[in-house]
Every structure is written in C-alpha cells, then in structure tokens.
Amino acid sequence: MHTAIDSSDPGTTNTSDTGATALRDAHDAWIEEFRAFVGPALEPEADPWTQWLAVRYLSDDFEYRCRSERALVDLLRRFIPAGVADRLVGESKRFARLRGDLDEIGRRRGTAAMFEVGGSRLLEELEVWCASVESAAREVSREG
C-alpha cells in the first residue's frame, strides 16, 4: 500500500515512511515500557513486590500489546511472502510462550534468578519481534 508522493517536493510526505516511522516509534516505546516495568525485577536485589509488579504488567498491558501485534501480523499476511508470514507466526507463538512462562515463573516464590534469565530472554525476543514486524511492514510499503 504505497502512497508516496513526490519526495523531492519538501511540502509532501511519503506516508509509507511515516507509517514505518510510527511503527518503529511505537515499538521503541514498547521496549522502553518493558524495561521500565520488568527491568527492575531483573536486578539481583529485586524484592518480591517488584517482581509481582512486573508479573502484573506482563499479564495485563504487555499481553494486550502482544495481541495487538499478532492482529497486525494477521493483517500483513495477505501482503507479504508466505515464508515471511510463517516465520512471523512462528516467532509470535514462541514469543507468547516465553511471556507465559515468565508470568508463571514470576508468580512463584524464590524464583528471582529464573525470572532474571527469563526476563532478559523475553527482552531480547521482544527486540527481535519488533524488528521482524517492522521489516515485514517495510516490504508491504515497498511493494504497494
């Protein structure tokens, strides 16, 4: 869905670039939000309440955002190569499983070390996920 206007005219806007920028900005904000809510619970000296706040974030706001991202991928599937779509769906499932595992670990006592490892891994997967979705969205804007 490429709706670019002549970019040589400084008074015009390339809406594909705008959409990609908006998605990247939204993902950057999501990653920072994750760091703000989950990051403190990944510290060795984190108390149980800090971990509990991270778990609440993961099961509420973070899960809502994950569902929204999966819906975006469902929309993109029609416009991207099947292999890319299948990869994103696979990443989505792995990502959801990691989130669920971390939520479960965080609800148990004495799991700070496991939570730290799982949280760090989920952050890495979040960054990979966002980059993959942004790359797929760029493909749509190039081909449209």
N, C-alpha and C positions, 0 to 999 in steps of 0.2 A: 504494500500500500504506500507507494512512494508519491508524495505530493510536493515534491521540491519545486520551488520557484527559482528563477534565475538567481543563483547565489552571488553573481557578480554585482548585482544591484544591492547596495548596502541597506536599502529600505525594505528588502524582502527577507523572508525567513524560510529556511528549509525545515519543514515540520517533521521530517524523518529524524534530522539531527536533534530537534527539540524533544521528540519522543524518546530518543536514545539517551539524551542528557537527563530527562526527567526520570527515566527508569534507573539510570546509574545513580542519580542523586537519592532516589528512594531506597535503593539497595545500600548505599553508603550510610544513610540514616538508620536503616535496619541493623546493619552491622554495629554501628555505634550504640544503638539501643541495647543490643545483645551484650556488648561489652559493659555497658553501664549497669545492667541488671544481673548478668551472670558473672561477669568478671570478678567482682568482689568475693563471690562464693568459690572462686578457683584459687584464692590465696590460701596458703597453708594455715594461716591463723584465723581463717573464717569461722565464725561461730554458727551454731545450728540455725539461728534465725536468719542469718544472711543466706544460708543455703536454702532455707524454706522460701524466702522471697524470690530467689532465683527459680525455684520449682514452680511457684505461682505464676511467674512471668512465662515460663516455658509452657505451662498448661493452658494459659489464657491468651495473652497478647501474641506470643510467639506462634502458638498453634493457629490462631486466626490468620496471621500473616502467611503461614505455610499453606493454608487452604486457599488463600487468595492467589498465591504464586502458582499453585497447581492448576487453578482455574485459568490463569494466564497461559500456562503451558498448553492446556486443553484448547484454548483459542488459537495458539500459534501452530498447533499440529497440522492444520489444514494448509499452512503456508510454508512449511519447512520440509526438507527431505526426511523421508521415513526413518533413516538411520539416526538423524539428529533427534527427531521426536522420540524414538525408542530410547536413546541414551538419556534424554531429559526425564522420561518417565521412570527409568531405572534409578537415576540419581534421586528423583523425588521420593521413591519408595525407600531407598537407603537412608536418605535424609530424615524421613518421617520415623523410621525405625530407630535411628540414633537419638532423635528427640524424645521418643517414647522411653527408650532405655534410660536416658539421663533423667527424665522425670521420675521414673521408677526408682533409680538409684538414690536420687535426692530425697525421696520420701522415707528412706530408712535411716536409722541412727548408725553412726560410726562409719559413714561412707564418704567422708571428706576426700580422701585420696582418690577413690574411684570417681567421685564427682569431678574432681580436678582434671583427671585424664579424659573423662567423657566430655566435659565442657570444652576443653581445648580442642578435642577432635571435632565436636559439633561446630565450633567457630571456624575451623579450617574448612569443613564441609559447607558451611554457610557461604563462605567466600567463594568456593568453587561453584556452588549452585548459582549464586548471583552472576558470576562471570559467564557461566554457561547460558543462562537465560538471556543475558544482555547480548551475547554473541548470536543466539538464535533470533532475537528481535532485530538485530542489525541485518541479518540475512533477509528477513522479511522486507525491511525498508529498502535494501539494495535491489531486490527482485521485483518489487511492486512497481 
